Amino acid sequence: MNTTTPWTGGGPSRSPFATPSGMPGRLAGRLMLWMNRQQDLLDLLDVQEGERVLEVGYGPGGMIRLLQRTSAGRICGVDPSPEMRDLATRPHRAEIAAGRIDLRLGTADRSGFPDAEFDRVVSVNNVAIWPDLEGGLRELRRVTRPGGRVVIAWHGGTRPSWIARGLALTEEQLSRIDRGLRGLFSDATRHKLATLTVFSAVR
Ligand SMILES: C[S@@+](CC[C@H](N)C(=O)[O-])C[C@H]1O[C@@H](n2cnc3c(N)ncnc32)[C@H](O)[C@@H]1O
């Protein structure tokens, strides 16, 4: 089983939600698709016609499905889990073949995409399990075009589910994300959606 040691501490995570692999990972993926409603985050991301969007940690692909219905020109993603790549790519065979959707194996700190490739970069419910927060933020900046927006969301918000309440980050951890973003981006803000705490910044 794959493991990862998150910057938030607590030792290597063997949770199938953090490192989805094998049958438990596939089941966790199905559960995430069912539970994670992310329309309000998509509204905040405000994708414009023809824009190029990267999702970091796409998991089973809930946000990719929402992005697919926007007028984005290109939708790319990185996630280290081959099981999640299988799940997330399944509904999009035609658009993958056509080059509009491109879901790869990769991580927040090693996306493999060129500099300044994206207008929008989004990460949902994975920032707390990156092994290297600052390395991930540097990589997100590298692949965002000047003037482009980065949006990072984690469980929390104004009406967190019982699961989200247990996963919420401490104020110290949230402040470390704030500081990391302010050091690399402009207009860094933090706000709360219904079930997500969201950081937004402009390169
Ligand atoms: C809890 S799931 C969230 C998936 C999806 N974003 C959602 O909200 O439904 C976390 C995902 O982050 C991925 N992940 C783990 N480590 C990562 C890293 N270093 N960089 C990017 N993604 C990572 C996992 O493979 C998993 O698919």
The ligand as an ORCA input file, in Angstrom:
! r2SCAN-3c Opt
* xyz 0 1
  C      -9.617     13.046     -0.230
  S      -9.203     12.789     -1.919
  C      -9.995     14.180     -2.697
  C     -10.291     13.930     -4.130
  C     -11.125     15.016     -4.844
  N     -10.395     16.245     -4.984
  C     -12.437     15.238     -4.162
  O     -12.608     16.272     -3.488
  O     -13.313     14.382     -4.288
  C      -7.502     13.209     -1.959
  C      -6.828     12.976     -3.299
  O      -5.540     13.599     -3.258
  C      -4.623     12.766     -3.906
  N      -3.268     13.079     -3.425
  C      -2.553     12.473     -2.439
  N      -1.340     13.042     -2.321
  C      -1.293     14.040     -3.247
  C      -0.291     14.977     -3.634
  N       0.897     15.018     -3.023
  N      -0.567     15.818     -4.640
  C      -1.768     15.794     -5.257
  N      -2.758     14.932     -4.942
  C      -2.521     14.060     -3.946
  C      -5.089     11.351     -3.594
  O      -4.585     10.412     -4.510
  C      -6.606     11.514     -3.646
  O      -7.106     11.245     -4.925
*
